[in-house]
Amino acid sequence: MTIEELKAALLDKEFPERVEIGPDQIVTDHKQFLKTQFIMVGQWNDKKPLDRCPAYLRLVKFWEVTR
């Protein structure tokens, strides 16, 4: 999934107040979470594979559990 596809799927949507994306990762402010993760993905070095970016992986997990 590309960054643009994730943006289209996640931005400007409503989500539950609490989203558990992993046993140790709970999102309680989805707007701040998404904003931060997309900033971090934007700063990822293009020479490294996107699937190695921690922020990208968190966004994909968030999308998987909320779709």
LINQUIGI-V147407 format. One record per backbone hydrogen bond with DSSP energy under -0.5 kcal/mol. NH is the residue of the N-H (numbers start at 0). CO is the residue of the C=O. If there is no record, write none. Layout:
((NH	CO) (NH	CO))
This chain:
((5	1) (6	2) (7	3) (8	4) (9	5) (10	6) (12	9) (18	26) (20	18) (20	24) (21	24) (24	21) (26	18) (27	25) (32	28) (33	29) (34	30) (35	31) (36	32) (37	33) (38	34) (39	35) (40	36) (41	37) (42	38) (43	40) (47	44) (51	48) (52	49) (53	51) (56	52) (57	53) (58	54) (59	55) (60	56) (61	57) (62	58) (63	59) (64	60) (65	61) (66	62))
